[in-house]
Amino acid sequence: MSRLRTPLIILGLVGAVVVAVAVVLVVRLSRGTPVEILVAKQDVEPGMEVEPGMFQLEEIRGMSRGPLSTYVLKDEFLAKYNGLPALVMINKGSPLMKAHLPDPDSPDGLQARQGRLTLLLDDPENVVYPLPVSVDQVGNYIVAGDYVDVTFTLGRMAASEVQHVEEIPAPTLQAPAVGRVTTPTVPTTRRSEATEHVTTTLSLPVAKVILPNVHVLRVERERIRSASATYGTSGETTTRTEEGDIVRLYVELSREDVEVLSFALHNGALNLPARAEPADGSTEGYFWDDFVDSLFVDRPAQELCGKESESTVDCSGLEEEGE
């Protein structure tokens, strides 16, 4: 009897192990094959180019092929979607869906990675002008859609003294007395009209808004590669790219304005203050003579004449008037 019981016990144990393994397999198969999807680690605003560093990998199971096809999987992201701009706001903690990004397989997929700026022109006769800039010229917070006033500065003053000419009213002189008024005889000859040429000489430096309300189509910034970081749960590493300082503006100009900006770019210094909406940008310009006048505007001529060693003002008129 004992001889028969031992084989039955062994057979029962083997059967229990087989059943346990089968149960585990059934449970795993019912849960489905694990798949890694991307979940946002930060808020991704519309227009931002998606990169691996913005997401983390999380495993999901039990999802059928239909719903699963709406998510961006790890391999798909690296092969097709990396670098595409977000079409909508992707909140932190949300899975990355294919509807969030442009279709990489469409004919416009390449244009989504590199926008066709010429389609943004307000006038089809205008052109896109790439303007190299620095942070000191335009700042780091200008965005596409802003307007800039191109301010041109020419010349540099290197002087050890400033000269200023003050207009002093001359003393009133009485006309000499006459016995009678005589009428001069005017000859009746014809004279040809003379042309008068007036030459204005202004001292450099000068500053002038030469192109107001220039439309910014796109802002280009430095691309800085950061140190490699762990990507997901598989231990893979990737190099993250971040945006640095501004390096270039793409602006809309007419062909005539292109000539003006090209001349100014290669013959002086540019500054580009920005505004949100176009406005009246006409100016008179600011010259060295204007600067000198502003230095003396609050100092009366009488005060300057009392400082003969420090002033170049002609005070002869005041001295005669005082006598």
C-alpha positions as CSV (number, residue, x, y, z in Angstrom):
1,M,0.0,0.0,0.0
2,S,2.8,2.3,0.9
3,R,4.5,1.5,-2.4
4,L,1.4,2.7,-4.3
5,R,1.0,5.9,-2.2
6,T,4.5,7.3,-3.0
7,P,4.1,7.4,-6.8
8,L,0.7,9.0,-6.3
9,I,2.1,11.7,-4.1
10,I,4.9,12.5,-6.6
11,L,2.4,12.6,-9.4
12,G,0.2,15.0,-7.4
13,L,3.1,17.3,-6.8
14,V,4.0,17.4,-10.4
15,G,0.4,18.1,-11.4
16,A,0.2,21.0,-8.9
17,V,3.4,22.5,-10.3
18,V,2.0,22.2,-13.8
19,V,-1.3,23.8,-12.8
20,A,0.6,26.7,-11.0
21,V,2.7,27.4,-14.1
22,A,-0.3,27.3,-16.3
23,V,-2.2,29.7,-14.1
24,V,0.8,32.1,-14.2
25,L,1.0,31.9,-18.0
26,V,-2.8,32.4,-18.3
27,V,-2.6,35.5,-16.0
28,R,0.3,37.0,-17.9
29,L,-1.3,36.3,-21.3
30,S,-4.5,37.9,-20.1
31,R,-2.7,41.0,-19.0
32,G,-1.0,41.3,-22.4
33,T,2.6,42.0,-23.5
34,P,4.1,45.0,-21.7
35,V,4.6,48.0,-23.9
36,E,6.6,51.2,-23.2
37,I,4.9,54.5,-23.9
38,L,6.1,58.0,-23.3
39,V,4.8,60.2,-20.5
40,A,5.5,63.9,-20.3
41,K,7.9,64.9,-17.5
42,Q,7.0,68.6,-18.0
43,D,4.5,70.8,-19.7
44,V,5.1,70.9,-23.5
45,E,3.6,74.0,-25.0
46,P,2.3,74.2,-28.6
47,G,5.0,74.8,-31.1
48,M,7.8,73.3,-28.9
49,E,9.9,70.6,-30.6
50,V,9.6,67.3,-28.6
51,E,12.8,65.7,-27.4
52,P,13.5,62.5,-25.4
53,G,14.5,64.5,-22.3
54,M,10.9,65.8,-22.1
55,F,9.4,62.3,-21.5
56,Q,9.8,59.2,-19.4
57,L,9.0,55.6,-20.3
58,E,6.2,53.7,-18.5
59,E,5.0,50.2,-19.1
60,I,1.3,49.3,-19.9
61,R,-0.3,45.9,-20.3
62,G,-3.6,44.6,-21.5
63,M,-4.3,47.1,-24.2
64,S,-5.5,45.9,-27.5
65,R,-3.8,46.8,-30.7
66,G,-6.4,49.3,-31.8
67,P,-6.2,51.7,-28.8
68,L,-2.5,51.1,-28.5
69,S,-1.8,52.4,-32.0
70,T,-2.9,55.9,-30.9
71,Y,0.1,56.2,-28.5
72,V,3.6,57.1,-29.5
73,L,5.8,54.1,-28.5
74,K,9.5,54.3,-27.7
75,D,10.8,53.0,-31.0
76,E,8.4,55.1,-33.0
77,F,9.4,58.2,-31.2
78,L,13.1,57.9,-31.9
79,A,12.5,56.9,-35.6
80,K,9.8,59.3,-36.6
81,Y,8.5,61.8,-34.1
82,N,11.7,63.2,-32.4
83,G,12.0,66.9,-33.2
84,L,8.4,67.5,-34.4
85,P,6.5,70.5,-32.9
86,A,3.6,69.9,-30.6
87,L,0.3,70.8,-32.0
88,V,-1.5,71.1,-28.7
89,M,-0.6,71.6,-25.0
90,I,0.8,68.3,-23.6
91,N,0.5,68.5,-19.8
92,K,2.9,67.0,-17.4
93,G,2.0,63.4,-16.6
94,S,0.0,62.9,-19.9
95,P,1.0,60.2,-22.3
96,L,2.2,61.3,-25.7
97,M,-0.4,60.6,-28.4
98,K,0.1,60.6,-32.1
99,A,-2.6,63.3,-32.4
100,H,-0.4,65.6,-30.4
101,L,2.1,65.8,-33.3
102,P,2.1,66.2,-37.0
103,D,1.9,63.1,-39.1
104,P,5.6,62.2,-40.0
105,D,4.5,60.1,-42.9
106,S,2.6,62.9,-44.7
107,P,4.2,65.0,-47.5
108,D,4.2,67.9,-45.0
109,G,6.2,66.0,-42.4
110,L,9.5,67.6,-43.4
111,Q,7.9,71.0,-43.4
112,A,6.7,70.4,-39.9
113,R,10.3,69.9,-38.8
114,Q,11.4,73.0,-40.7
115,G,8.6,75.5,-41.2
116,R,8.2,77.2,-44.6
117,L,8.6,80.8,-43.5
118,T,7.6,82.2,-46.9
119,L,4.1,81.0,-46.2
120,L,3.9,83.5,-43.3
121,L,4.6,86.6,-45.4
122,D,1.9,89.2,-45.3
123,D,2.8,90.3,-48.8
124,P,3.9,87.7,-51.4
125,E,6.2,90.3,-52.9
126,N,8.2,90.5,-49.7
127,V,11.1,88.3,-48.7
128,V,12.5,86.6,-45.6
129,Y,15.7,88.3,-44.4
130,P,18.0,86.4,-42.0
131,L,19.4,89.0,-39.6
132,P,22.2,88.0,-37.3
133,V,21.7,89.5,-33.8
134,S,23.0,89.3,-30.3
135,V,21.4,89.4,-26.9
136,D,22.6,92.9,-26.4
137,Q,20.8,94.1,-29.5
138,V,17.4,92.6,-29.2
139,G,17.3,90.7,-25.8
140,N,16.4,87.1,-25.1
141,Y,12.6,87.4,-24.8
142,I,11.5,88.4,-28.3
143,V,9.3,85.8,-30.0
144,A,7.8,85.3,-33.5
145,G,5.1,87.7,-34.2
146,D,6.7,90.7,-32.5
147,Y,7.7,93.9,-34.4
148,V,11.1,95.6,-34.1
149,D,12.3,99.1,-35.0
150,V,15.7,98.8,-36.7
151,T,17.7,101.6,-35.2
152,F,21.0,102.5,-37.1
153,T,23.9,104.2,-35.4
154,L,26.8,105.5,-37.4
155,G,30.1,107.0,-36.2
156,R,31.9,107.4,-32.8
157,M,32.9,110.7,-31.2
158,A,36.4,110.9,-29.6
159,A,36.7,114.4,-28.4
160,S,38.4,116.0,-25.4
161,E,36.2,119.1,-25.4
162,V,32.6,120.0,-26.4
163,Q,32.0,123.2,-28.4
164,H,28.6,124.9,-28.2
165,V,27.5,128.0,-30.1
166,E,24.9,130.1,-28.2
167,E,22.7,132.6,-30.1
168,I,22.8,135.9,-28.3
169,P,20.4,138.7,-29.3
170,A,22.4,141.7,-30.5
171,P,21.8,145.2,-29.0
172,T,19.2,147.4,-30.7
173,L,20.8,150.2,-32.6
174,Q,19.0,153.4,-33.6
175,A,18.8,154.3,-37.3
176,P,20.5,157.7,-38.2
177,A,18.2,160.7,-38.7
178,V,17.5,161.7,-42.4
179,G,16.0,165.0,-43.8
180,R,13.8,163.5,-46.4
181,V,12.9,160.1,-47.9
182,T,14.1,159.5,-51.4
183,T,12.6,156.9,-53.7
184,P,15.3,154.9,-55.6
185,T,14.9,154.3,-59.2
186,V,14.4,150.6,-60.1
187,P,15.8,149.5,-63.5
188,T,13.3,147.7,-65.7
189,T,15.6,144.9,-66.7
190,R,14.6,141.2,-66.5
191,R,16.7,138.8,-64.4
192,S,16.7,135.0,-64.6
193,E,15.7,133.1,-61.5
194,A,18.7,131.9,-59.5
195,T,18.8,128.5,-57.9
196,E,19.9,128.4,-54.2
197,H,21.7,125.4,-52.9
198,V,21.6,124.9,-49.2
199,T,24.2,122.5,-47.7
200,T,23.6,121.2,-44.2
201,T,26.6,119.7,-42.3
202,L,26.0,117.5,-39.3
203,S,28.6,116.0,-37.1
204,L,28.7,112.2,-36.4
205,P,27.7,110.1,-34.5
206,V,24.0,109.8,-35.5
207,A,21.2,107.4,-34.5
208,K,18.0,106.9,-36.6
209,V,15.2,104.5,-36.8
210,I,15.6,103.5,-40.5
211,L,13.1,100.7,-40.6
212,P,10.1,100.8,-38.2
213,N,7.7,98.0,-37.6
214,V,9.7,95.1,-39.0
215,H,7.7,91.8,-38.6
216,V,9.6,89.0,-36.9
217,L,8.7,85.6,-38.5
218,R,10.9,83.3,-36.5
219,V,13.6,83.4,-33.8
220,E,16.6,81.2,-34.0
221,R,18.6,80.3,-30.8
222,E,21.7,78.4,-30.0
223,R,21.4,74.7,-29.7
224,I,23.3,73.5,-26.6
225,R,24.0,69.8,-26.1
226,S,23.9,68.8,-22.4
227,A,25.4,65.8,-20.7
228,S,23.9,62.4,-21.5
229,A,21.1,61.3,-19.2
230,T,19.4,57.9,-18.6
231,Y,16.4,57.4,-20.9
232,G,13.6,55.3,-19.5
233,T,13.8,52.1,-17.5
234,S,16.0,50.3,-20.1
235,G,19.1,52.2,-19.0
236,E,19.8,53.8,-22.4
237,T,21.4,57.2,-22.6
238,T,20.7,60.1,-24.8
239,T,22.1,63.6,-25.3
240,R,19.6,66.4,-24.5
241,T,19.6,69.6,-26.6
242,E,18.6,72.9,-25.0
243,E,18.0,76.3,-26.4
244,G,20.6,79.0,-25.6
245,D,20.9,82.7,-26.5
246,I,19.3,84.3,-29.5
247,V,21.5,84.3,-32.6
248,R,19.3,85.2,-35.6
249,L,16.0,86.8,-36.5
250,Y,14.0,86.0,-39.7
251,V,12.1,89.1,-40.6
252,E,9.8,90.2,-43.4
253,L,11.0,93.0,-45.7
254,S,10.3,94.4,-49.1
255,R,13.1,94.3,-51.6
256,E,13.8,98.0,-51.2
257,D,14.0,97.6,-47.4
258,V,16.4,94.7,-47.9
259,E,18.8,97.1,-49.5
260,V,18.5,99.6,-46.6
261,L,19.0,96.9,-44.0
262,S,22.0,95.3,-45.8
263,F,23.7,98.7,-46.1
264,A,23.1,99.5,-42.4
265,L,24.2,96.0,-41.3
266,H,27.6,96.4,-42.9
267,N,28.3,100.1,-42.2
268,G,27.2,100.7,-38.6
269,A,25.6,99.3,-35.5
270,L,22.1,98.1,-35.1
271,N,19.7,97.9,-32.1
272,L,16.2,96.4,-32.4
273,P,13.7,97.3,-29.7
274,A,10.6,95.2,-29.9
275,R,6.9,95.8,-29.6
276,A,3.8,93.6,-29.8
277,E,1.9,95.6,-32.4
278,P,3.0,98.0,-35.2
279,A,2.9,101.7,-34.4
280,D,4.1,105.0,-35.9
281,G,7.8,104.7,-36.0
282,S,8.8,107.9,-37.8
283,T,11.6,109.8,-36.0
284,E,13.8,112.9,-36.7
285,G,17.0,111.1,-35.7
286,Y,19.5,112.0,-33.0
287,F,22.7,113.8,-34.0
288,W,25.9,114.9,-32.1
289,D,24.7,118.5,-32.3
290,D,21.4,117.4,-30.6
291,F,23.5,115.9,-27.8
292,V,25.6,119.0,-27.4
293,D,22.5,121.2,-27.3
294,S,21.0,118.9,-24.6
295,L,24.0,119.5,-22.5
296,F,23.6,123.3,-22.5
297,V,19.8,123.6,-22.6
298,D,19.5,124.2,-18.8
299,R,22.4,126.6,-18.6
300,P,21.7,130.2,-19.5
301,A,24.2,132.1,-21.6
302,Q,24.9,134.7,-18.8
303,E,26.1,131.9,-16.6
304,L,28.3,130.5,-19.3
305,C,29.8,133.9,-20.0
306,G,31.0,134.2,-16.4
307,K,33.2,131.2,-16.9
308,E,35.5,132.4,-19.6
309,S,38.1,129.7,-19.1
310,E,35.5,127.0,-19.4
311,S,33.2,128.4,-22.1
312,T,33.5,129.0,-25.8
313,V,30.3,131.1,-26.0
314,D,30.7,134.4,-27.8
315,C,29.6,137.0,-25.2
316,S,30.4,140.2,-27.2
317,G,26.7,140.9,-27.7
318,L,25.9,140.7,-24.1
319,E,28.8,143.0,-23.2
320,E,27.6,145.7,-25.6
321,E,24.1,145.3,-24.3
322,G,25.3,145.8,-20.8
323,E,27.1,149.0,-21.7
